[in-house]
Amino acid sequence: MGIRRVYDASADGDGVRILVDRLWPRGLTKEKAAVDLWLPEVAPSNALRKRFGHKTERWNEFRQAYREELTRNAAAVDELRSMAEYGPITLLYAAKDTAQNNAVVLREFLTERRKTPSDR
């Protein structure tokens, strides 16, 4: 499962490209974004997104709060998990910070909670 900035060019190995932001990226057409699916419901809530504001000093708080939101958002998380079982997916985000953004947390969350054969 990869992550990529939505403004970057797509790559052959991206698989299904899924935008995981609540808002559509500024100045980007749907064609240029090459997004296969937009799942705003898996993105951080508007309140959390605004509180974080991409401030480095708020990263740990954001990360923990977003993980709590994901835990309560089982349907959207399960949809992504199911898609990842069938082939490669790439989580797309618009933030400039490549290390501290919602897609990083989401990939981490999904990877930790991959279904084992006994869960299926």
C-alpha positions as CSV (number, residue, x, y, z in Angstrom):
1,M,0.0,0.0,0.0
2,G,1.5,3.2,-1.1
3,I,1.0,6.8,-0.4
4,R,1.6,9.7,-2.8
5,R,0.8,13.4,-3.0
6,V,-2.1,13.8,-5.4
7,Y,-0.2,16.6,-7.2
8,D,2.6,14.1,-8.2
9,A,2.4,12.1,-11.4
10,S,0.8,8.7,-11.2
11,A,3.1,5.6,-11.4
12,D,2.6,2.2,-13.0
13,G,2.5,0.4,-9.7
14,D,-0.1,2.7,-8.0
15,G,-3.0,0.3,-8.5
16,V,-6.2,1.9,-7.4
17,R,-5.6,5.6,-6.6
18,I,-7.7,6.7,-3.7
19,L,-8.0,10.3,-2.5
20,V,-8.3,10.2,1.3
21,D,-8.8,13.9,2.0
22,R,-12.0,15.5,3.1
23,L,-11.7,18.4,0.6
24,W,-10.8,18.2,-3.1
25,P,-7.3,19.5,-3.7
26,R,-7.1,23.1,-4.8
27,G,-6.4,23.8,-8.4
28,L,-6.6,20.2,-9.5
29,T,-9.0,18.8,-12.1
30,K,-10.3,15.3,-11.7
31,E,-8.6,14.3,-14.9
32,K,-5.2,15.6,-13.9
33,A,-5.5,14.1,-10.4
34,A,-5.9,10.6,-11.9
35,V,-8.0,9.6,-8.9
36,D,-9.9,6.4,-9.2
37,L,-11.9,6.8,-6.0
38,W,-12.5,9.7,-3.5
39,L,-13.3,8.6,0.0
40,P,-13.8,11.8,2.1
41,E,-15.5,9.8,4.8
42,V,-12.2,8.1,5.8
43,A,-10.5,11.5,6.1
44,P,-10.1,13.3,9.5
45,S,-13.2,15.2,10.6
46,N,-13.4,18.8,9.7
47,A,-12.9,19.8,13.4
48,L,-9.8,17.6,13.7
49,R,-8.4,18.8,10.4
50,K,-8.8,22.4,11.4
51,R,-7.4,21.8,14.9
52,F,-4.2,20.1,13.5
53,G,-3.6,22.8,10.9
54,H,-0.5,21.0,9.8
55,K,1.4,22.3,12.8
56,T,4.3,20.0,13.6
57,E,3.9,20.6,17.4
58,R,0.3,19.2,17.1
59,W,1.3,16.0,15.1
60,N,1.2,13.5,18.0
61,E,-2.2,14.8,19.2
62,F,-3.6,14.7,15.6
63,R,-2.2,11.2,15.0
64,Q,-3.8,9.9,18.2
65,A,-7.2,11.6,17.6
66,Y,-7.3,10.5,14.0
67,R,-6.6,6.9,14.9
68,E,-9.6,7.2,17.4
69,E,-11.8,8.5,14.6
70,L,-10.7,5.6,12.4
71,T,-11.5,3.1,15.1
72,R,-15.1,4.5,15.2
73,N,-15.3,4.6,11.4
74,A,-15.3,0.8,10.7
75,A,-17.3,0.8,7.5
76,A,-14.9,3.2,5.6
77,V,-11.8,1.5,7.0
78,D,-13.2,-1.9,6.1
79,E,-13.8,-0.7,2.5
80,L,-10.2,0.3,2.2
81,R,-8.9,-2.9,3.8
82,S,-11.0,-5.0,1.3
83,M,-9.7,-3.0,-1.6
84,A,-6.1,-3.6,-0.5
85,E,-6.7,-7.3,-0.3
86,Y,-7.5,-7.5,-4.0
87,G,-4.5,-5.5,-5.3
88,P,-2.3,-2.5,-4.9
89,I,-3.8,0.7,-3.7
90,T,-2.2,4.1,-3.3
91,L,-3.6,6.6,-0.7
92,L,-3.5,10.1,-2.1
93,Y,-3.3,13.3,-0.1
94,A,-2.8,17.0,-0.9
95,A,-0.7,18.2,2.1
96,K,2.7,19.6,1.4
97,D,4.2,17.7,4.4
98,T,5.1,14.2,3.2
99,A,5.8,12.9,6.7
100,Q,3.0,14.3,8.8
101,N,-0.3,14.0,7.0
102,N,-3.5,11.9,7.3
103,A,-2.5,9.4,4.6
104,V,0.6,8.4,6.7
105,V,-1.6,7.7,9.7
106,L,-4.2,5.9,7.7
107,R,-1.6,3.6,6.0
108,E,-0.1,2.9,9.4
109,F,-3.6,2.1,10.9
110,L,-4.5,-0.1,8.0
111,T,-1.2,-2.0,8.0
112,E,-1.5,-2.7,11.7
113,R,-5.0,-4.0,11.4
114,R,-4.6,-6.2,8.3
115,K,-6.8,-9.2,8.5
116,T,-5.0,-12.5,9.3
117,P,-6.2,-15.7,7.7
118,S,-8.2,-16.6,10.8
119,D,-10.1,-13.2,10.6
120,R,-11.5,-14.0,7.2
